[in-house]
Amino acid sequence: MSDGAEREAYAEAGVAGEQQVKLRCVKSMDEASLNGVELGAGTLPAPKDKMDAISDAKSGKDHQPLPKGRLNKVRRFLNGFGFTLALSWLVMHCLESLNDNPIGLSHYASSLVNWDHRREEVRHAFVASWDAYAQHAWGEDVYHPVTQRGSHMSPKGLGWIIVDSLSTMMVMNLTGPLADSRKWLHRSLTYDQDQDVNTFETTIRMLGGLLSAHYLSTRFPELASRRDSVYMTKAVDLAERLLSAYESKSGIPYASVHLGRKVGLPAHDGSASSMAEAGTVQLEMKYLSYLTGNETYWRKAENVMQVLDDNGAPAGLLPIYIHPDTGRFTSREIRLGSRGDSYYEYLIKQYLQTSGQEPIYLDMWEEALAGIEKHLIVPTKNSGLKIVAELPNGIGGNLSPKMDHLVCFLPGTIALGATGGYTVTQARKMPGWSAAKQRQIELAKDLIKTCWGMYAVTATGLAPEIAWFKATAEDLKPRPGDRAARATKDSLRAWKEDLIVKPLDAHNLQRPETVESLFMLWRITEDPLYREWGWKIFRAFEEYTNLGGGKGYTSLNDVNVIPPPKRDNMESFWMAETLKYLYLLFSPTDFLPLHEIVFNTEAHIFPRFKQNKWETGWQRKPR
């Protein structure tokens, strides 16, 4: 089956009736019997190629060609064997469309897939996205692909897309775009501007992007340039301006900072800062301290963790708003979606970043994970899918069966915390492996199934920004119990009955969280199922977000409308995160091993390190 035919089959499986899919499968099989079948994107060699390979492998004076009769038998055998493998793979894809099992079957034939070609397809998508931006919006902070124009976030531009894309270019070995970007940083980027910026977003995207570019330029010497000093020069300049955000009475950073005046600015809505934003600056600031020897960045970021923890939130689950002057929470609402998510991600990642030298963050992570399992995990009514619900009124109140796509960072983070980035097979042989860690792996697998379900049930095969799930009134009551232990029913019909997409939540912003977790779970469990799910997601992006004609890719307004209406915006995390994680998902597992690195929440890659300059400057209060 050609790439186009396979993509069309996937699309129709989501929106057409069962009879249409059957006809498509029959037609594809007929074509396969005549023309041969493409596996992913690599093809089985023709019999002559196989015999040439056999002949070429032999050498020496005694080499004689096979007798003609015997040669024909071997050719017939290889021809039949190759066709059988190809047809089996095709049949599995057709069966996925015909049955009610949303898990799929194609992962059983993953060894037949040309994963290098799939990785190259992702690389092509990045290049197409980048070329469109470079042609129509070079130097601009925002790109509108439908109208093919750019716009600035500040008078002179902040390099929002350029800096956020640096580490992906390096991972994909795109030396041309990288050289152009370095030149732009040297000649055009300045942070001395009359502009206020979000403290969190600027830290994770801009500071994180510069620091990651510095690290990867040292890890991959072939990408190095005499201009590489620009990464650290710009990073230090930016960080010095961001420090003004931490000059609140409590040390909790203000929501924004004015770059030119170096002044922290409170949020407009009641002056409270987002808990997640305050708790998601630590990897960047600590790594900068490690590189420069300047302790200030480390201590400013570390103090935030102490202030957050000193509030003594029960079960390690923190409300989503905190006031920078008082250092106290201003709400009771608990959720792992927007304004809550990456705080939990950075707990375990701080522990991993310093190679286990700060066990305080492992303790906080384990407490929070236990709280999530006890208070937030809820099964859906019909299929028993495990969702991470919200507590609008805090612990003791009823649960809300709402789950942001942002929550889909969690399965990968749980798996990462359980093994430290090693495979499960490796981790089981290490000291400290336990039944509790195995349960964490199982929980991660349950949750990624739910995240995959957010894609599998829609018309486009792409997830909405927010999903609502059906759950029983009893399961939404504020009580611990067996909710996390119940079995899941793998039925696409049941999944569709359980998942509700409201019109205002139906947009897709090209978010990375699900493919991030698929990458983590593939590396850790070695189950090819997660690669196949990632491929299907990529094909859906190709089908519905690729505008073609050199325009690039766009976010969508409604994932349940065919064709989906376009939003005319390409998020910078499409290139910084989504395509990077897909590329790594299809890469060899020894490329950037998980146990050697840590990803910030924008998918920028930092090294793990040990240091003997600074100890953790605080202790947890007795609980």
Helices and strands as residue ranges (DSSP letters): H 3-15, H 18-35, E 38-39, E 42-43, H 47-57, H 68-98, G 106-112, H 115-137, E 142-144, E 149-151, H 160-171, H 175-188, E 196-198, H 199-201, I 202-207, H 208-219, G 221-223, H 229-242, G 243-246, E 256-258, E 263-265, E 273-274, H 275-278, H 282-292, H 295-310, G 314-316, E 321-322, H 341-353, H 359-375, E 377-379, E 386-388, E 402-404, G 405-409, H 410-419, H 424-427, H 435-456, E 466-469, G 483-485, H 492-498, E 499-500, G 503-505, H 513-525, H 529-545, H 572-573, I 574-578, H 579-585, G 594-596, E 597-599, E 605-607
